């Protein structure tokens, strides 16, 4: 990989952008569902469950 050293350090110095609250809550819920399913829940089932709970989710 050829990345200029200066570009790397410029990128590294950038402030970390916090996630919007709704996205953070969605990610937290996805993690909970995955753990409860003993790490066996697939993406389609995950999206269906989240939609049942009222989240707006797209399956890409």
Residue pairs with C-beta under 8 A, 6 or more apart in sequence:
18 24
19 27
26 50
26 55
26 57
29 50
29 53
29 55
30 46
30 50
33 41
33 46
33 49
33 50
34 41
34 46
37 45
41 49
43 59
44 59
47 57
47 59
50 57
51 57
